[in-house]
Amino acid sequence: MASKAIQIEVPGPDGQTRSVRLSSPDRVMWPATADEQPVTKEDLARYVVAVGERLLPRLADRPVTLQRFPEGIEGEEFYSKNPPRGVPDFARTTMCTYPSGRRHPQLVIDEVATAVWAVQMSTVTFHPWPVRTGDNDNPDELRIDLDPQPGTGFAEAVEAATTLREVMGEAGLTPYVKTSGNRGLHVFAPIEPAHEFLAVRHAVIAIARELERRLPDLVTTAWWKEQRGARIFADFNQACRDRTLASAYSPRPLPGAPVSMPIAWRDLGDTAPRDWTLRTIPQALGTVADPWADLDEHAAPIDVALQWWDRDVQERGLGELNFPPDYPKMAGEPPRVQPSRARPAQE
């Protein structure tokens, strides 16, 4: 029998309190592990409230895609881009344009209560766009996903991120790092919203190529998995329109309920991604400062990275890289066939 619904009290604006209904609070969202009890829907909602002051700045005033698991992380998974039915009266939406050219609204999470309501809709991971609602076409964050390939792991991602920090600093950017919640790292930099997605993607590609040149045995920008080897993939396609990374402080749908945790650069070499979970983070908030607290204060232009892109095109003959497979064929894009399959047709 399903557990009875409960009300979660959440601080709201102007000192008021919101009451959010949570049905099936005992539903298991993460199954038990050898070391931990299962994590329930109520546990998830109370985590969101506990970290709300840190989570909200990473979500507020942005379109947010919801990664939902109605029966817990071992069941069906889907991404809600259209707002789910029953959006609270105090929540709002914003209109977004997708690669296909179609448009529809997405949820905006300006209050912790809206995030708790998203948990009621079985949301596990929050995926904010890198734009503000006042301008949904020009990103205000540059994001790079350092994705360990087979044969590499978190230690290699840390090494790559350390050099990436230097590269981004040379481009005039202020980078911030967080765990992905799995084996990788996400590096963000606030930018001036002066360019549309394609230009920001080109800036990311230029930065990733510079990182690859400095660490050729450790980092790759190869889109095809068969070409990556045991290296860290600098995923430039996370800079595309309608591509998102998990929010800072957002849980991930993996065993043990890990969280994508912001890390101070000085502490990066001493952390382990599974140190940071839905259970451990609320206890740590009183002793661990938010290393992303000032992120929004350091927006910078991407002019230097775009100069690197132009240099690579004009002087090195490097150009566009592959887009995600659901994108329409883009100008200058390489063939959409993996190299091992393309060779016989060329012989």
C-alpha positions as CSV (number, residue, x, y, z in Angstrom):
1,M,0.0,0.0,0.0
2,A,1.3,3.4,-0.9
3,S,2.2,5.7,2.0
4,K,0.0,8.6,2.8
5,A,0.8,12.0,1.3
6,I,2.6,14.5,3.6
7,Q,3.1,18.3,3.4
8,I,6.6,19.7,3.2
9,E,7.0,23.2,4.6
10,V,9.5,25.2,2.6
11,P,10.7,28.8,3.2
12,G,9.3,31.1,0.5
13,P,9.9,34.7,-0.6
14,D,9.3,37.7,1.8
15,G,9.4,35.5,4.9
16,Q,6.4,33.4,3.9
17,T,6.2,29.6,3.9
18,R,5.1,27.3,1.1
19,S,3.4,24.0,1.8
20,V,4.2,21.4,-0.9
21,R,2.3,18.2,-1.1
22,L,4.4,15.0,-1.4
23,S,2.6,11.8,-2.3
24,S,4.1,8.4,-1.7
25,P,6.9,9.8,0.5
26,D,8.1,6.3,1.3
27,R,8.7,5.4,-2.4
28,V,12.3,4.1,-2.8
29,M,14.2,6.4,-5.2
30,W,17.6,4.8,-4.5
31,P,17.7,1.2,-3.4
32,A,19.7,0.2,-0.3
33,T,23.4,-0.5,-0.7
34,A,25.7,-2.6,1.4
35,D,26.4,0.5,3.6
36,E,23.3,2.6,3.4
37,Q,19.6,2.3,3.8
38,P,17.4,3.1,0.8
39,V,16.7,6.8,-0.1
40,T,13.0,7.7,-0.3
41,K,11.2,10.4,-2.0
42,E,10.8,12.2,1.3
43,D,14.5,11.9,1.9
44,L,15.1,13.5,-1.5
45,A,12.6,16.3,-0.9
46,R,14.2,17.1,2.5
47,Y,17.7,17.1,0.9
48,V,16.5,19.7,-1.6
49,V,15.2,21.9,1.2
50,A,18.5,21.4,3.2
51,V,20.7,22.6,0.3
52,G,18.1,25.0,-1.1
53,E,20.2,28.2,-0.5
54,R,23.1,26.7,-2.5
55,L,21.0,24.9,-5.1
56,L,18.7,27.8,-6.0
57,P,21.4,30.2,-7.4
58,R,22.4,27.5,-9.9
59,L,18.8,27.0,-11.1
60,A,17.1,30.4,-10.7
61,D,16.1,32.4,-13.7
62,R,17.0,29.5,-16.1
63,P,15.1,27.0,-18.2
64,V,15.4,23.7,-16.4
65,T,15.0,20.2,-17.8
66,L,13.9,17.6,-15.3
67,Q,15.3,14.1,-15.3
68,R,12.5,12.0,-13.8
69,F,12.2,8.5,-12.4
70,P,8.6,7.7,-11.4
71,E,9.5,4.4,-9.8
72,G,13.0,5.2,-8.6
73,I,16.4,5.1,-10.4
74,E,16.1,1.5,-11.3
75,G,12.8,2.1,-13.2
76,E,11.8,4.1,-16.2
77,E,13.7,7.3,-16.9
78,F,12.7,10.3,-19.0
79,Y,13.6,14.0,-19.5
80,S,10.8,16.6,-19.1
81,K,11.4,19.6,-21.2
82,N,7.7,20.6,-21.3
83,P,6.7,21.5,-17.8
84,P,4.8,18.6,-16.1
85,R,1.1,19.0,-15.5
86,G,0.1,20.8,-12.4
87,V,2.8,23.5,-12.2
88,P,2.2,25.5,-9.0
89,D,0.7,29.0,-9.4
90,F,3.9,30.5,-7.9
91,A,6.2,29.0,-10.6
92,R,6.8,30.3,-14.1
93,T,8.0,29.1,-17.4
94,T,10.1,30.5,-20.2
95,M,10.0,29.9,-24.0
96,C,12.9,28.0,-25.5
97,T,13.9,27.3,-29.1
98,Y,15.3,23.9,-29.9
99,P,17.7,22.7,-32.7
100,S,14.8,21.6,-34.8
101,G,13.4,25.1,-34.7
102,R,10.3,24.2,-32.7
103,R,9.6,26.2,-29.5
104,H,7.9,25.4,-26.3
105,P,8.1,26.6,-22.6
106,Q,10.3,25.1,-20.0
107,L,10.0,25.3,-16.2
108,V,11.9,28.0,-14.3
109,I,12.9,27.2,-10.7
110,D,13.0,30.5,-8.8
111,E,12.0,29.0,-5.4
112,V,13.0,26.0,-3.4
113,A,9.3,25.1,-3.2
114,T,9.3,24.7,-7.0
115,A,12.3,22.3,-6.7
116,V,10.4,20.3,-4.0
117,W,7.4,20.2,-6.3
118,A,9.7,18.8,-9.0
119,V,10.7,16.1,-6.6
120,Q,7.0,15.4,-6.1
121,M,7.0,14.8,-9.9
122,S,9.9,12.3,-9.3
123,T,12.7,14.5,-10.4
124,V,16.1,13.2,-9.4
125,T,18.5,15.5,-11.4
126,F,18.0,19.1,-12.3
127,H,19.5,20.2,-15.7
128,P,19.6,24.0,-16.0
129,W,20.3,25.6,-19.4
130,P,23.4,28.0,-19.6
131,V,21.1,31.0,-20.3
132,R,18.9,33.4,-18.4
133,T,15.2,33.8,-19.1
134,G,15.8,37.4,-20.4
135,D,17.8,36.0,-23.2
136,N,17.4,32.3,-23.9
137,D,19.6,32.4,-27.0
138,N,22.9,33.8,-25.6
139,P,24.6,31.6,-23.0
140,D,26.0,33.3,-19.8
141,E,28.0,30.1,-18.8
142,L,30.7,28.3,-20.7
143,R,30.7,24.6,-19.7
144,I,33.1,21.7,-20.4
145,D,32.5,18.1,-19.4
146,L,35.7,16.1,-18.7
147,D,34.5,12.6,-19.3
148,P,36.8,9.7,-18.4
149,Q,37.0,7.0,-21.1
150,P,37.7,3.3,-20.3
151,G,41.1,3.0,-18.8
152,T,40.9,6.3,-17.0
153,G,39.1,7.6,-14.0
154,F,38.7,10.5,-11.5
155,A,42.4,10.9,-10.9
156,E,43.0,11.5,-14.6
157,A,40.1,13.9,-14.8
158,V,41.6,15.9,-11.9
159,E,44.9,16.2,-13.8
160,A,43.1,17.3,-16.9
161,A,41.0,19.8,-15.0
162,T,44.1,21.4,-13.4
163,T,45.6,22.2,-16.8
164,L,42.2,23.2,-18.1
165,R,42.1,25.8,-15.3
166,E,45.3,27.3,-16.6
167,V,44.1,27.3,-20.2
168,M,40.8,29.0,-19.3
169,G,42.7,31.5,-17.2
170,E,44.8,32.4,-20.2
171,A,41.6,33.0,-22.1
172,G,40.5,35.5,-19.5
173,L,37.9,33.3,-17.9
174,T,37.4,32.4,-14.2
175,P,36.7,28.6,-14.0
176,Y,34.8,26.7,-11.3
177,V,34.9,22.9,-10.9
178,K,32.5,20.3,-9.6
179,T,32.2,16.6,-9.5
180,S,29.9,15.1,-12.1
181,G,28.5,12.7,-9.5
182,N,30.3,9.9,-11.2
183,R,33.9,9.6,-12.4
184,G,34.2,12.9,-14.3
185,L,34.4,16.6,-13.6
186,H,32.4,19.6,-14.9
187,V,34.2,22.9,-15.4
188,F,32.1,26.1,-15.7
189,A,33.0,29.7,-16.3
190,P,30.6,32.7,-16.2
191,I,30.7,34.6,-19.5
192,E,29.1,37.8,-20.9
193,P,25.9,36.8,-22.8
194,A,27.1,38.4,-26.0
195,H,27.2,35.4,-28.3
196,E,24.8,32.8,-29.4
197,F,25.2,29.0,-28.8
198,L,27.3,28.3,-31.9
199,A,29.9,30.9,-31.1
200,V,30.2,29.7,-27.5
201,R,30.5,26.1,-28.8
202,H,33.4,27.3,-31.0
203,A,35.0,28.9,-27.9
204,V,34.7,25.6,-26.1
205,I,36.2,23.7,-29.0
206,A,39.1,26.1,-29.1
207,I,39.8,25.7,-25.4
208,A,39.4,21.9,-25.6
209,R,41.9,21.8,-28.5
210,E,44.4,23.8,-26.6
211,L,44.0,21.5,-23.6
212,E,44.5,18.5,-25.9
213,R,47.7,20.0,-27.4
214,R,49.2,20.4,-23.9
215,L,48.1,16.9,-22.7
216,P,48.0,14.8,-25.9
217,D,48.4,11.5,-24.0
218,L,45.7,12.4,-21.5
219,V,43.0,14.5,-23.3
220,T,41.1,14.0,-26.5
221,T,38.5,15.9,-28.5
222,A,37.7,12.9,-30.7
223,W,34.0,12.6,-31.1
224,W,34.0,8.9,-32.1
225,K,34.6,6.6,-29.2
226,E,36.8,4.3,-31.3
227,Q,39.4,7.2,-31.6
228,R,39.5,8.3,-28.0
229,G,41.6,5.6,-26.4
230,A,42.3,5.7,-22.6
231,R,42.0,9.4,-22.4
232,I,39.7,12.1,-20.9
233,F,37.2,13.3,-23.5
234,A,36.7,17.0,-23.4
235,D,33.0,17.0,-24.4
236,F,32.5,20.2,-26.5
237,N,29.0,19.2,-27.4
238,Q,27.7,20.1,-24.0
239,A,27.9,23.7,-25.3
240,C,25.2,23.0,-27.9
241,R,21.7,24.4,-27.6
242,D,19.4,22.1,-25.6
243,R,22.4,20.3,-24.1
244,T,22.7,20.5,-20.3
245,L,24.8,19.3,-17.4
246,A,23.6,18.4,-14.0
247,S,23.2,21.3,-11.7
248,A,25.7,21.9,-8.8
249,Y,24.2,20.2,-5.7
250,S,21.9,18.1,-7.8
251,P,21.6,14.3,-7.0
252,R,22.5,11.8,-9.7
253,P,20.7,8.5,-10.5
254,L,23.6,6.3,-9.5
255,P,24.0,3.8,-6.6
256,G,24.6,5.5,-3.3
257,A,22.8,8.8,-4.3
258,P,25.9,10.8,-5.3
259,V,25.6,14.5,-5.9
260,S,27.3,16.8,-8.3
261,M,29.4,18.7,-5.8
262,P,31.2,22.0,-6.2
263,I,34.9,21.7,-5.1
264,A,37.4,24.5,-4.4
265,W,40.3,24.2,-6.7
266,R,42.7,23.8,-3.8
267,D,40.8,20.8,-2.5
268,L,40.3,19.0,-5.8
269,G,43.2,16.6,-5.4
270,D,42.0,15.6,-2.0
271,T,38.4,14.8,-2.8
272,A,36.6,11.6,-4.1
273,P,33.4,11.9,-5.9
274,R,31.6,9.3,-3.7
275,D,32.4,11.4,-0.7
276,W,29.5,13.7,-1.7
277,T,26.1,12.1,-1.4
278,L,22.5,13.1,-0.6
279,R,23.2,11.9,2.9
280,T,26.6,13.5,3.6
281,I,26.2,16.9,2.0
282,P,23.6,18.4,4.4
283,Q,25.8,17.5,7.4
284,A,28.8,19.2,5.7
285,L,27.1,22.5,4.8
286,G,27.9,24.1,8.1
287,T,31.7,23.4,7.7
288,V,32.2,23.6,4.0
289,A,31.9,27.0,2.3
290,D,30.2,27.2,-1.1
291,P,33.1,27.4,-3.6
292,W,30.7,28.6,-6.2
293,A,29.2,31.4,-4.1
294,D,30.8,34.2,-6.2
295,L,30.5,32.5,-9.6
296,D,28.1,35.1,-11.0
297,E,30.4,38.0,-10.2
298,H,33.1,37.0,-12.7
299,A,31.4,37.1,-16.1
300,A,34.0,37.7,-18.8
301,P,34.1,37.9,-22.6
302,I,35.0,34.9,-24.7
303,D,37.0,37.0,-27.2
304,V,40.3,35.3,-26.6
305,A,38.9,31.8,-27.1
306,L,37.2,32.9,-30.3
307,Q,40.6,34.3,-31.5
308,W,42.0,30.8,-30.8
309,W,39.1,29.3,-32.9
310,D,39.9,31.6,-35.8
311,R,43.7,30.8,-35.5
312,D,42.9,27.1,-35.6
313,V,40.7,27.5,-38.7
314,Q,43.0,29.8,-40.6
315,E,46.5,28.7,-39.7
316,R,46.0,25.0,-38.8
317,G,43.2,24.0,-41.0
318,L,41.0,22.9,-38.1
319,G,37.3,23.5,-38.3
320,E,33.9,22.3,-37.2
321,L,33.5,19.1,-35.2
322,N,30.6,16.7,-35.1
323,F,27.3,17.8,-33.6
324,P,25.0,15.6,-31.6
325,P,23.2,13.0,-33.7
326,D,19.7,14.6,-33.2
327,Y,20.9,17.9,-34.7
328,P,20.2,18.7,-38.3
329,K,23.3,18.6,-40.5
330,M,25.3,21.7,-39.7
331,A,27.5,23.8,-41.9
332,G,31.1,22.5,-42.1
333,E,30.3,19.5,-40.1
334,P,32.4,16.3,-40.8
335,P,30.7,13.2,-42.1
336,R,28.4,11.5,-39.6
337,V,29.9,8.1,-40.0
338,Q,32.4,6.6,-37.7
339,P,35.9,6.3,-39.3
340,S,36.1,2.5,-39.2
341,R,32.9,2.3,-41.3
342,A,33.9,5.2,-43.7
343,R,37.2,3.7,-44.9
344,P,35.8,0.9,-47.1
345,A,33.7,3.3,-49.1
346,Q,36.8,5.4,-49.8
347,E,38.9,2.5,-51.1
